[in-house]
Amino acid sequence: MSEVVTGEAVVVEVRVAQFSSRALAFLIDFAIQITLLLVMHLLIALASPITDDALATGLNILLTVLVLVACPVVFETISRGRSVGKIVLGLRVVSDDGGPERFRQALFRGLAGVVEFWIFAGAPALITSLANGKGKRLGDVFAGTLVIGERGPRQNPPPVMPPRLASWAATLELSQLTDELAGTARQYLSRWHDLAPAVQHEMGTRISAQVMSRVSPPPPPGVPPHAYLAAVLAERRRRTEIRLTRAQARRRSVPPGYGTSPGHGASGGYGASGGYSAGGADPGAPQGPPPGPTPGGFVPPA
């Protein structure tokens, strides 16, 4: 992840594209361009008996410029920062401030790409991408752009509140629960079905004890660790969503320009993540049918 500062001075986190995915996207675009060049040059060669050498040379130069520069620049501008390879890999070119790529930036990238890839066989792009902290090649440095990944990691649904614990969870004091500890609890719930029963109990007891030391009041007697953790995380998520909804309502209720004076700009924004996801589960792990309710009527995590 990397941070970009928008024109409104709001810091936004983006997922910088990895070098391997960028290289694969380039290979896809490179294969398309080579195919187009071969087909067009073949057609010109077949038409050479009815054309002179000067016309054939001019057509070859024109078509080469169109395929290597004009077409990629126009396509990236229209698709707002995506080539065919980037579409396949889920990548996009954006400005350094997080905004969409503009024509000027696409033109800089296209012209620099001819030098980087077609004249120097990609050596400048490789060296610059490995040396730059955000994986930028020379074209990105000159154009002020950044390649990001639009496809986030696969996430499991957030924990569901056990109905029998809803009224108790509404009384919880959660101010001392850290994000790190909440993330550990989500990780445990996401892998609950993949753990052996003994490990389920041991890890659940240990994590629940850590959460209980920061959250009050304690759960009712007989609540299993997975149900307790699910209730705590679900209540924490519910309160976060309520805060975000109220903040958005207050922002909409403020008239435009309120609180500003001539000559003074106003900037700001709300930035928060409104949910908790149980990431880290192995998508390829065998799931099997979910077990039935545990003693006491508490259903295991989904």
ZALUMKOL-862980 format. One record per residue (C-alpha): residue number from 1; residue in one letter; x, y, z. Coordinates in steps of 0.2 Angstrom, whole numbers, m for minus. Layout:
% ZALUMKOL-862980
<k: NUM&r: A&X: X&Y: Y&Z: Z>
...
This chain:
% ZALUMKOL-862980
<k: 1&r: M&X: 0&Y: 0&Z: 0>
<k: 2&r: S&X: 5&Y: 18&Z: m3>
<k: 3&r: E&X: m2&Y: 35&Z: 1>
<k: 4&r: V&X: m6&Y: 49&Z: m11>
<k: 5&r: V&X: m12&Y: 66&Z: m7>
<k: 6&r: T&X: m27&Y: 72&Z: m17>
<k: 7&r: G&X: m29&Y: 90&Z: m23>
<k: 8&r: E&X: m40&Y: 93&Z: m8>
<k: 9&r: A&X: m26&Y: 88&Z: 4>
<k: 10&r: V&X: m34&Y: 72&Z: 9>
<k: 11&r: V&X: m22&Y: 57&Z: 11>
<k: 12&r: V&X: m29&Y: 41&Z: 2>
<k: 13&r: E&X: m21&Y: 24&Z: 2>
<k: 14&r: V&X: m19&Y: 15&Z: m14>
<k: 15&r: R&X: m12&Y: m2&Z: m19>
<k: 16&r: V&X: 3&Y: 0&Z: m29>
<k: 17&r: A&X: 4&Y: m13&Z: m43>
<k: 18&r: Q&X: 18&Y: m26&Z: m41>
<k: 19&r: F&X: 32&Y: m27&Z: m53>
<k: 20&r: S&X: 27&Y: m44&Z: m59>
<k: 21&r: S&X: 9&Y: m39&Z: m63>
<k: 22&r: R&X: 15&Y: m24&Z: m73>
<k: 23&r: A&X: 28&Y: m34&Z: m82>
<k: 24&r: L&X: 14&Y: m47&Z: m87>
<k: 25&r: A&X: 3&Y: m33&Z: m93>
<k: 26&r: F&X: 17&Y: m26&Z: m103>
<k: 27&r: L&X: 20&Y: m43&Z: m111>
<k: 28&r: I&X: 1&Y: m44&Z: m116>
<k: 29&r: D&X: 2&Y: m26&Z: m124>
<k: 30&r: F&X: 18&Y: m30&Z: m132>
<k: 31&r: A&X: 12&Y: m46&Z: m140>
<k: 32&r: I&X: m4&Y: m36&Z: m147>
<k: 33&r: Q&X: 7&Y: m23&Z: m154>
<k: 34&r: I&X: 19&Y: m35&Z: m162>
<k: 35&r: T&X: 5&Y: m44&Z: m170>
<k: 36&r: L&X: m3&Y: m28&Z: m177>
<k: 37&r: L&X: 14&Y: m23&Z: m184>
<k: 38&r: L&X: 17&Y: m39&Z: m193>
<k: 39&r: V&X: 0&Y: m40&Z: m200>
<k: 40&r: M&X: 1&Y: m22&Z: m207>
<k: 41&r: H&X: 18&Y: m24&Z: m214>
<k: 42&r: L&X: 13&Y: m40&Z: m222>
<k: 43&r: L&X: m2&Y: m31&Z: m230>
<k: 44&r: I&X: 10&Y: m17&Z: m236>
<k: 45&r: A&X: 22&Y: m30&Z: m243>
<k: 46&r: L&X: 8&Y: m38&Z: m252>
<k: 47&r: A&X: 3&Y: m22&Z: m260>
<k: 48&r: S&X: 21&Y: m17&Z: m265>
<k: 49&r: P&X: 18&Y: m22&Z: m283>
<k: 50&r: I&X: 5&Y: m8&Z: m286>
<k: 51&r: T&X: 14&Y: 5&Z: m275>
<k: 52&r: D&X: 32&Y: 13&Z: m276>
<k: 53&r: D&X: 45&Y: 11&Z: m263>
<k: 54&r: A&X: 43&Y: 29&Z: m256>
<k: 55&r: L&X: 25&Y: 26&Z: m252>
<k: 56&r: A&X: 28&Y: 9&Z: m244>
<k: 57&r: T&X: 41&Y: 16&Z: m233>
<k: 58&r: G&X: 30&Y: 31&Z: m228>
<k: 59&r: L&X: 16&Y: 19&Z: m224>
<k: 60&r: N&X: 27&Y: 8&Z: m214>
<k: 61&r: I&X: 33&Y: 23&Z: m203>
<k: 62&r: L&X: 16&Y: 30&Z: m201>
<k: 63&r: L&X: 8&Y: 13&Z: m196>
<k: 64&r: T&X: 23&Y: 10&Z: m184>
<k: 65&r: V&X: 20&Y: 27&Z: m175>
<k: 66&r: L&X: 1&Y: 23&Z: m174>
<k: 67&r: V&X: 4&Y: 6&Z: m166>
<k: 68&r: L&X: 18&Y: 11&Z: m154>
<k: 69&r: V&X: 12&Y: 28&Z: m149>
<k: 70&r: A&X: m4&Y: 34&Z: m155>
<k: 71&r: C&X: m15&Y: 19&Z: m152>
<k: 72&r: P&X: m9&Y: 16&Z: m134>
<k: 73&r: V&X: m10&Y: 35&Z: m129>
<k: 74&r: V&X: m28&Y: 36&Z: m136>
<k: 75&r: F&X: m34&Y: 20&Z: m128>
<k: 76&r: E&X: m26&Y: 24&Z: m111>
<k: 77&r: T&X: m35&Y: 41&Z: m112>
<k: 78&r: I&X: m52&Y: 35&Z: m117>
<k: 79&r: S&X: m51&Y: 20&Z: m104>
<k: 80&r: R&X: m45&Y: 32&Z: m90>
<k: 81&r: G&X: m28&Y: 24&Z: m88>
<k: 82&r: R&X: m30&Y: 6&Z: m94>
<k: 83&r: S&X: m22&Y: m4&Z: m108>
<k: 84&r: V&X: m28&Y: m21&Z: m114>
<k: 85&r: G&X: m15&Y: m29&Z: m103>
<k: 86&r: K&X: m19&Y: m18&Z: m88>
<k: 87&r: I&X: m38&Y: m23&Z: m90>
<k: 88&r: V&X: m33&Y: m41&Z: m90>
<k: 89&r: L&X: m22&Y: m39&Z: m74>
<k: 90&r: G&X: m34&Y: m27&Z: m65>
<k: 91&r: L&X: m22&Y: m12&Z: m66>
<k: 92&r: R&X: m24&Y: 6&Z: m69>
<k: 93&r: V&X: m13&Y: 22&Z: m72>
<k: 94&r: V&X: m18&Y: 36&Z: m61>
<k: 95&r: S&X: m10&Y: 53&Z: m57>
<k: 96&r: D&X: 1&Y: 56&Z: m42>
<k: 97&r: D&X: m14&Y: 64&Z: m33>
<k: 98&r: G&X: m25&Y: 49&Z: m36>
<k: 99&r: G&X: m35&Y: 57&Z: m50>
<k: 100&r: P&X: m38&Y: 49&Z: m67>
<k: 101&r: E&X: m24&Y: 49&Z: m80>
<k: 102&r: R&X: m25&Y: 64&Z: m93>
<k: 103&r: F&X: m20&Y: 65&Z: m111>
<k: 104&r: R&X: m4&Y: 74&Z: m108>
<k: 105&r: Q&X: 2&Y: 61&Z: m95>
<k: 106&r: A&X: m3&Y: 47&Z: m107>
<k: 107&r: L&X: 7&Y: 55&Z: m121>
<k: 108&r: F&X: 22&Y: 57&Z: m110>
<k: 109&r: R&X: 21&Y: 39&Z: m105>
<k: 110&r: G&X: 19&Y: 33&Z: m123>
<k: 111&r: L&X: 34&Y: 43&Z: m129>
<k: 112&r: A&X: 45&Y: 38&Z: m115>
<k: 113&r: G&X: 39&Y: 20&Z: m118>
<k: 114&r: V&X: 46&Y: 20&Z: m136>
<k: 115&r: V&X: 63&Y: 25&Z: m129>
<k: 116&r: E&X: 62&Y: 13&Z: m114>
<k: 117&r: F&X: 56&Y: m3&Z: m122>
<k: 118&r: W&X: 59&Y: m2&Z: m141>
<k: 119&r: I&X: 75&Y: 7&Z: m141>
<k: 120&r: F&X: 84&Y: 1&Z: m125>
<k: 121&r: A&X: 74&Y: m16&Z: m124>
<k: 122&r: G&X: 66&Y: m11&Z: m107>
<k: 123&r: A&X: 82&Y: m9&Z: m97>
<k: 124&r: P&X: 79&Y: 9&Z: m91>
<k: 125&r: A&X: 61&Y: 4&Z: m86>
<k: 126&r: L&X: 67&Y: m11&Z: m76>
<k: 127&r: I&X: 81&Y: m1&Z: m67>
<k: 128&r: T&X: 70&Y: 13&Z: m63>
<k: 129&r: S&X: 55&Y: 2&Z: m57>
<k: 130&r: L&X: 66&Y: m8&Z: m45>
<k: 131&r: A&X: 75&Y: 8&Z: m38>
<k: 132&r: N&X: 59&Y: 18&Z: m36>
<k: 133&r: G&X: 49&Y: 15&Z: m20>
<k: 134&r: K&X: 32&Y: 15&Z: m30>
<k: 135&r: G&X: 38&Y: 5&Z: m44>
<k: 136&r: K&X: 38&Y: 19&Z: m57>
<k: 137&r: R&X: 47&Y: 18&Z: m73>
<k: 138&r: L&X: 54&Y: 33&Z: m82>
<k: 139&r: G&X: 38&Y: 37&Z: m91>
<k: 140&r: D&X: 28&Y: 38&Z: m74>
<k: 141&r: V&X: 42&Y: 49&Z: m67>
<k: 142&r: F&X: 41&Y: 61&Z: m81>
<k: 143&r: A&X: 22&Y: 61&Z: m82>
<k: 144&r: G&X: 18&Y: 61&Z: m64>
<k: 145&r: T&X: 8&Y: 45&Z: m64>
<k: 146&r: L&X: 7&Y: 29&Z: m54>
<k: 147&r: V&X: 1&Y: 11&Z: m58>
<k: 148&r: I&X: m11&Y: 4&Z: m45>
<k: 149&r: G&X: m20&Y: m12&Z: m43>
<k: 150&r: E&X: m39&Y: m11&Z: m43>
<k: 151&r: R&X: m42&Y: m29&Z: m37>
<k: 152&r: G&X: m41&Y: m31&Z: m19>
<k: 153&r: P&X: m37&Y: m47&Z: m10>
<k: 154&r: R&X: m52&Y: m59&Z: m8>
<k: 155&r: Q&X: m61&Y: m56&Z: 9>
<k: 156&r: N&X: m73&Y: m66&Z: 19>
<k: 157&r: P&X: m89&Y: m59&Z: 25>
<k: 158&r: P&X: m88&Y: m50&Z: 42>
<k: 159&r: P&X: m93&Y: m59&Z: 58>
<k: 160&r: V&X: m112&Y: m60&Z: 61>
<k: 161&r: M&X: m119&Y: m55&Z: 78>
<k: 162&r: P&X: m126&Y: m70&Z: 87>
<k: 163&r: P&X: m144&Y: m66&Z: 91>
<k: 164&r: R&X: m143&Y: m71&Z: 109>
<k: 165&r: L&X: m129&Y: m59&Z: 112>
<k: 166&r: A&X: m136&Y: m44&Z: 103>
<k: 167&r: S&X: m143&Y: m35&Z: 119>
<k: 168&r: W&X: m127&Y: m39&Z: 129>
<k: 169&r: A&X: m116&Y: m33&Z: 115>
<k: 170&r: A&X: m125&Y: m16&Z: 115>
<k: 171&r: T&X: m118&Y: m12&Z: 132>
<k: 172&r: L&X: m100&Y: m16&Z: 128>
<k: 173&r: E&X: m86&Y: m3&Z: 131>
<k: 174&r: L&X: m75&Y: m5&Z: 116>
<k: 175&r: S&X: m63&Y: 10&Z: 117>
<k: 176&r: Q&X: m48&Y: 0&Z: 123>
<k: 177&r: L&X: m50&Y: m13&Z: 110>
<k: 178&r: T&X: m35&Y: m10&Z: 98>
<k: 179&r: D&X: m36&Y: m13&Z: 79>
<k: 180&r: E&X: m22&Y: m26&Z: 80>
<k: 181&r: L&X: m31&Y: m37&Z: 93>
<k: 182&r: A&X: m47&Y: m35&Z: 83>
<k: 183&r: G&X: m38&Y: m41&Z: 67>
<k: 184&r: T&X: m31&Y: m56&Z: 77>
<k: 185&r: A&X: m49&Y: m61&Z: 82>
<k: 186&r: R&X: m55&Y: m59&Z: 64>
<k: 187&r: Q&X: m41&Y: m70&Z: 58>
<k: 188&r: Y&X: m45&Y: m83&Z: 70>
<k: 189&r: L&X: m64&Y: m83&Z: 65>
<k: 190&r: S&X: m59&Y: m84&Z: 47>
<k: 191&r: R&X: m49&Y: m100&Z: 49>
<k: 192&r: W&X: m61&Y: m107&Z: 62>
<k: 193&r: H&X: m67&Y: m121&Z: 51>
<k: 194&r: D&X: m49&Y: m126&Z: 45>
<k: 195&r: L&X: m43&Y: m129&Z: 63>
<k: 196&r: A&X: m43&Y: m145&Z: 73>
<k: 197&r: P&X: m56&Y: m145&Z: 88>
<k: 198&r: A&X: m42&Y: m144&Z: 100>
<k: 199&r: V&X: m34&Y: m129&Z: 92>
<k: 200&r: Q&X: m50&Y: m121&Z: 90>
<k: 201&r: H&X: m53&Y: m121&Z: 108>
<k: 202&r: E&X: m35&Y: m117&Z: 113>
<k: 203&r: M&X: m34&Y: m102&Z: 101>
<k: 204&r: G&X: m51&Y: m96&Z: 105>
<k: 205&r: T&X: m48&Y: m96&Z: 124>
<k: 206&r: R&X: m32&Y: m87&Z: 122>
<k: 207&r: I&X: m38&Y: m73&Z: 111>
<k: 208&r: S&X: m55&Y: m71&Z: 120>
<k: 209&r: A&X: m45&Y: m69&Z: 136>
<k: 210&r: Q&X: m35&Y: m55&Z: 128>
<k: 211&r: V&X: m51&Y: m47&Z: 122>
<k: 212&r: M&X: m59&Y: m48&Z: 139>
<k: 213&r: S&X: m45&Y: m39&Z: 147>
<k: 214&r: R&X: m49&Y: m24&Z: 136>
<k: 215&r: V&X: m68&Y: m25&Z: 134>
<k: 216&r: S&X: m81&Y: m25&Z: 147>
<k: 217&r: P&X: m93&Y: m32&Z: 153>
<k: 218&r: P&X: m88&Y: m50&Z: 152>
<k: 219&r: P&X: m100&Y: m62&Z: 142>
<k: 220&r: P&X: m114&Y: m71&Z: 150>
<k: 221&r: P&X: m109&Y: m89&Z: 156>
<k: 222&r: G&X: m108&Y: m103&Z: 144>
<k: 223&r: V&X: m104&Y: m92&Z: 129>
<k: 224&r: P&X: m91&Y: m101&Z: 118>
<k: 225&r: P&X: m75&Y: m91&Z: 112>
<k: 226&r: H&X: m80&Y: m90&Z: 94>
<k: 227&r: A&X: m97&Y: m83&Z: 98>
<k: 228&r: Y&X: m90&Y: m70&Z: 110>
<k: 229&r: L&X: m77&Y: m64&Z: 98>
<k: 230&r: A&X: m90&Y: m63&Z: 84>
<k: 231&r: A&X: m102&Y: m53&Z: 95>
<k: 232&r: V&X: m88&Y: m41&Z: 99>
<k: 233&r: L&X: m82&Y: m38&Z: 81>
<k: 234&r: A&X: m100&Y: m37&Z: 75>
<k: 235&r: E&X: m104&Y: m23&Z: 88>
<k: 236&r: R&X: m88&Y: m14&Z: 84>
<k: 237&r: R&X: m92&Y: m14&Z: 66>
<k: 238&r: R&X: m110&Y: m8&Z: 69>
<k: 239&r: R&X: m104&Y: 7&Z: 79>
<k: 240&r: T&X: m92&Y: 11&Z: 66>
<k: 241&r: E&X: m105&Y: 11&Z: 52>
<k: 242&r: I&X: m116&Y: 22&Z: 63>
<k: 243&r: R&X: m102&Y: 35&Z: 66>
<k: 244&r: L&X: m99&Y: 36&Z: 47>
<k: 245&r: T&X: m117&Y: 38&Z: 43>
<k: 246&r: R&X: m119&Y: 52&Z: 55>
<k: 247&r: A&X: m103&Y: 60&Z: 49>
<k: 248&r: Q&X: m109&Y: 59&Z: 31>
<k: 249&r: A&X: m126&Y: 67&Z: 36>
<k: 250&r: R&X: m117&Y: 81&Z: 45>
<k: 251&r: R&X: m106&Y: 84&Z: 30>
<k: 252&r: R&X: m122&Y: 85&Z: 18>
<k: 253&r: S&X: m131&Y: 97&Z: 30>
<k: 254&r: V&X: m117&Y: 110&Z: 30>
<k: 255&r: P&X: m120&Y: 123&Z: 16>
<k: 256&r: P&X: m107&Y: 125&Z: 2>
<k: 257&r: G&X: m94&Y: 137&Z: 7>
<k: 258&r: Y&X: m99&Y: 138&Z: 26>
<k: 259&r: G&X: m85&Y: 142&Z: 37>
<k: 260&r: T&X: m73&Y: 149&Z: 24>
<k: 261&r: S&X: m68&Y: 167&Z: 21>
<k: 262&r: P&X: m62&Y: 175&Z: 5>
<k: 263&r: G&X: m44&Y: 171&Z: 1>
<k: 264&r: H&X: m44&Y: 156&Z: 12>
<k: 265&r: G&X: m46&Y: 139&Z: 5>
<k: 266&r: A&X: m55&Y: 125&Z: 14>
<k: 267&r: S&X: m49&Y: 107&Z: 12>
<k: 268&r: G&X: m53&Y: 91&Z: 21>
<k: 269&r: G&X: m63&Y: 76&Z: 20>
<k: 270&r: Y&X: m68&Y: 60&Z: 29>
<k: 271&r: G&X: m58&Y: 45&Z: 27>
<k: 272&r: A&X: m62&Y: 29&Z: 36>
<k: 273&r: S&X: m65&Y: 11&Z: 33>
<k: 274&r: G&X: m82&Y: 6&Z: 37>
<k: 275&r: G&X: m81&Y: m12&Z: 40>
<k: 276&r: Y&X: m71&Y: m27&Z: 46>
<k: 277&r: S&X: m67&Y: m41&Z: 35>
<k: 278&r: A&X: m60&Y: m58&Z: 40>
<k: 279&r: G&X: m46&Y: m58&Z: 28>
<k: 280&r: G&X: m32&Y: m71&Z: 27>
<k: 281&r: A&X: m43&Y: m87&Z: 23>
<k: 282&r: D&X: m36&Y: m99&Z: 11>
<k: 283&r: P&X: m48&Y: m98&Z: m4>
<k: 284&r: G&X: m42&Y: m116&Z: m9>
<k: 285&r: A&X: m44&Y: m124&Z: 7>
<k: 286&r: P&X: m58&Y: m137&Z: 8>
<k: 287&r: Q&X: m73&Y: m131&Z: 17>
<k: 288&r: G&X: m86&Y: m144&Z: 19>
<k: 289&r: P&X: m103&Y: m142&Z: 26>
<k: 290&r: P&X: m103&Y: m131&Z: 41>
<k: 291&r: P&X: m105&Y: m140&Z: 58>
<k: 292&r: G&X: m121&Y: m138&Z: 68>
<k: 293&r: P&X: m124&Y: m127&Z: 83>
<k: 294&r: T&X: m113&Y: m129&Z: 98>
<k: 295&r: P&X: m119&Y: m133&Z: 115>
<k: 296&r: G&X: m130&Y: m118&Z: 121>
<k: 297&r: G&X: m137&Y: m115&Z: 103>
<k: 298&r: F&X: m122&Y: m104&Z: 97>
<k: 299&r: V&X: m119&Y: m106&Z: 78>
<k: 300&r: P&X: m101&Y: m107&Z: 73>
<k: 301&r: P&X: m94&Y: m94&Z: 61>
<k: 302&r: A&X: m99&Y: m95&Z: 43>
